[in-house]
Amino acid sequence: MKNAINARYSAAPASGVVDRILESQRRKIFDAFMEFKKGNPNDTTLNIGMMPAALFEKPDYLNSWSDQKERARMLSYQIEPPQTGDAQRQTMRISRQEQAHLPFSDRAFDWVACNEVIEHVGGNVHQLALIKELYRVARKGVFVSTSNRRHPIEFNTGIPLLHLLPASWWRGILAHTGHRDWSSESVLNLVDAPALYRFAEMLPGAPPHDVGHKRVFGVKAHFFLMIRKPEDA
């Protein structure tokens, strides 16, 4: 499946080196999703993103780069971002399982795409809960993209190499170097390809799946999990 993906490089104006890299990567991932779902032009798509907040100003590029016909058959839905700073410490948090629940019926959309969200929903249990929900509301397939835990650049903070340390060290350094809001697992929990494979294998019936990737500086920088949903699932 991943060998069929041949997304093109397409840079766009942005501020800073990391922003320019991300712009290019997002275009490649957009092209990969369009290749993954191609077939019936009347298929519907649920586009899952993160509600804008101080730490989460990520563009809805799936909606922006789709043509008018694609947008007419697409619903964009934003989930609440994790609490940070004082709000995280002072407010009672809703359980992540409740936050992961999507207000749609089973098999409501042909395709479900979720870009740059899974790393912001908490630990592995909550990440799996999100993927289960995406799979539940999909009829044909699910596409989930995220940055690689093992790449030298951490694309959320823009800090290189630090995240390659043991998690407790990395989070401790973030908490004491002006990046405290990023130091909580509930805000940022990076994953790698093996984790994405495990999540898919834990879905009911272990549906067909694969993980594609896009490289930066020759190293796998972003992954996309592709899950095909059987008609009888």
N, C-alpha and C positions, 0 to 999 in steps of 0.2 A: 504493500500500500504506500509506504513512504517513498519508495523508489519512483512512483508515478508523479511525485510532487516536484515541479521544476519552476519554482517561483523566481521572478526576475528581480535584479537589483534596481532600485529606484530611489535615489536620494532626494530629499526635499529640504528647503531652508529651515533651520532651527538654530537655537542659541546654544552654543557649547558643543564640545565633542560628543559627550554622551547623548545629548538630545539629537544630534545628527545621526548617530548610530541607531538610536531607537526609531527614528523616523524611517530609516532604511529597513530595519528589521520588521517594523509593523507593516510596511508595504509588502514585504516578502511573505509574511504570515497571512495577510489578507489574500494574496494571490493563492497561497496554499489552501486556504479554506474554500475559495471559489473553485479550485480544482477538485477538492475533496467532494463537494456537494453537487458538482455539475451533473446535468441530466435533464430533469424536468423544470422548465422555466416557471412553472406555476407553483413550485414548492414554496412552503412558508418557512420563515426563519425566526427563531427567538434569539435576540442579541442581548446577552447578559453582561452588564458592566457594573462599575462601582460608582455610587453616588458621589458627586464632587465634594471634596472637603479639603482642609488645609494641606494634608499630605497626599491627597489623591486627586490630582488634576490631570487625569489621563484622558486623552481624546477618544471619542467614539468613532474610531476610524472605519469600522465596518459599515456604519451608517453613512459616514461622509464620503467614502470611496465607492459605494455601491451606486449603480445607475438608478434612474427613476423607477424602472420596473421592479428592480430588486427591493428598493425601499418601500414600494407599495405593498409588498408581501412580507415585510419585516416588522416585528415588534421589538422595540428596545425597552429593556426592563433593568432598572438599577437597584442593587441591594445596598443596604445601609453600610457605611464604612465602619471599621472598628473605632471605639472610643480611644482618644489619646490624651495625654497630659492630665490636667486636673479632672476633666470629665471622666477619664478612665478610672481614676482613683476614688471619685466621690459619688458616682451614680451606680445604681443597681443595674447590672447588665442582663439583658435578655439572653437566654441560652443560645448558643450558636446553632443548635439543631433547629430551633424555632426560626432563627434568622435565615437559615438555609432553605426553609420551606418556600416553594414557589406557588403563587396563587393561580395555578393552571391545572387543568385536568390531565390525566394520563394521556400520553401520545397526542398532545394538543398541537404540536408543531412538527413539521417534517424534520427540520434541523435545529439544533441548539448550539450556539457559539458562545464561548465564555473566555474573554481575553483579559489577561493580567488581573485576575480576581482571586484565583485559588491560593496565591501566596499571602493573601490578606484576610483569610477567614479563620485562622487559628491553627491548632495542631492537626496531626494526621487524621484524627477521628473526625474533626470538623471538615477537613478537606474531602474525605471520603463521603461524608454526608452530602456535601454540595454536589459531587459528581453523581451520586445516586439520584438526587433531585433532577439534575440535568437529564440524566438517562430516562427517568420516569416520564418527563413531559415530552420527550423526543419520540418521533415515529420512525425515522430513518437513521439518524446518527447524531453524534455529539463531537464537538471540536473544542478542545481546551488548550489555551496557550499560556506559557509562563517562562520566565527567565531561568537559566540553568544555575542551580546552587553551586556548581563547580567552576563556573567561568571566572577568570581573574577580576572582571569588573562586576560590581554589584550595582545593578541598574536602577534601583530605587534611591539609594543614598548617593550613588556616583563614586563611592569610595572603593578603590581597588584592593584586592587581596585580603583585607581584614576579615571578611566573612568566611574565608577558608580555615580560619582558626576553629577550635572546638566551640560549639554554640555558646556555652557559658562564658567563655573568654570574649568572644565577639560581642555578645550582648552587653557584657560588663563594660567593655571599652566604649561602645556606643553611648551607654548611659552616662558616661563621665566625660564625653567629648562633644557635647552640644547636639547629640543626636538621640536624646533620651526617648523621644516618641517612637523611634524605630526599634528600640531595644526589646520590646515585648513580643513574645511569640504570637499573641493575638493580633498584632499589627503586621508583622512580617515573619513568615515561616517559609523559607525557600525550599524548593523541591528539586529533585533530579529525575532523570529518565526512569531508573528503577522504581522510584516511588509512583510515577504515573502508570507504569505497567502494573504494579501491585494494585492500585486503585481499580483499574479496569478488570483485573482478574477477580476482584471481589464483588463485581456486579452480578446480579442474578443470571445464571446460565453462562457466565464468562464469555460474553459476546466477542466477535472478531474485533481486534483492535491492533493498533500500532502507534509508534511514537516517531514523528519526524523531527527534524532539527534545522536550524539556520545558524551559520557560523559567523563569528566576528574575530578577526585576526587569526583565522585558521582553527579556532576553538569553538565547539558547540556552545552557542550563547543563548538560544531560545529553543524550547521544545514545544511541540503541539501534539497532544493526544487525540487520536482519531478513533472513534468507536462506531462500528456499524451495528445497528439494532435489527435483529431478525424480525420478520413479519409477525411471528407468533410470540414474541417476547412481551 
